[in-house]
Amino acid sequence: MSATAVPALDPAVVRAAARWLVRLHSGNAVAADFAACERWRAAHPAHEAAWQKAERLARQFGAVPPALGVPVLTRPTMRPSTHASRRAVLRTLALLGVAAPAAWLGWRHVPWQGWTADYATATGERREALLADGSRLTLNTATALDVAWSDAQRLVRLHRGEVYVRTAPDTPGTHRPFIVETPQGRLRALGTRFVVRIEDGGGAPRTRLTVLEHRVEATPRGGGAPLVVDAGQHTVLGAAGAAPPESNALLPQAAPDGAPGWLHGVLYADGMRLADFLEELARYRPGVVRCAPEVADLRISGAFQLADTEYVLALLRETLPVQVLLRTRWWVTVVPRGAG
């Protein structure tokens, strides 16, 4: 099949789409912002085309700030399309002398490492990576990490999100430790399978370590003695150090085999508060998901497929005394049935 050129979009329209995407993902958007964006998109076919292209670019590059993608968006493309790397985007920006706008700083509170990372996933995406030593990583939704191999250690730097690690023995003749580093500490594998997740912690970021096999040594960044966490246990590292290990059975999203449910593409709930359930579900879909305080303490149980969050929201209407208000596809609020 021969390649055919797709006409370039008006740069002014693309920049407007980029500004809308930044605003809606800034964490400060309100319902009026989402409604205004919908009106802008409906005002002209070129607006909708620019918006769709901005969305595709954001997904492709793992939530790259859309303003950073403007030079790529405005350039005529060829079909079949090719997938540029994040670093290719950055090189394009450097050549064009394009600087990131101030709005980039608020882009979903994602640090710059997120779009320069060796491995990254977009919202709702999962990805597997085979490392040089045979170790395997599975990245959950909205995750970014770097891999740094040296003569002294095998290092994975987790910048955001969640990763499942299955370590392999080092190459013959070497005995380098396998370490996962987060802003809250260093986790040294002792021949094992484990999961590391960076959580918001109510404004105080923390790292949750869940050990599935063998042991992991956790050393808090803020000081304190290393803590060895055994299989079947989890701990949290924060500003105050490491919490005492607890059983993985206490984790609300654990699968029957003890592993996190997302590895199976499932969100498990066993009497989970609806507010907590929706907070977890929101990690796997773009936009905002809110829970009215009147229904926050309702309980939900079941196994829910993360590949179709729209269907999960529909199930809530069928199983609980709630209704799901969709102001736009980006703004969801769950309220008591009959409200709104």
Summary of the structure (lengths in Angstrom):
residues: 340
radius of gyration: 21.7
end to end distance: 52.0
largest distance: 67.8
contacts: 1054
relative contact order: 0.08
helix: 31%
strand: 34%
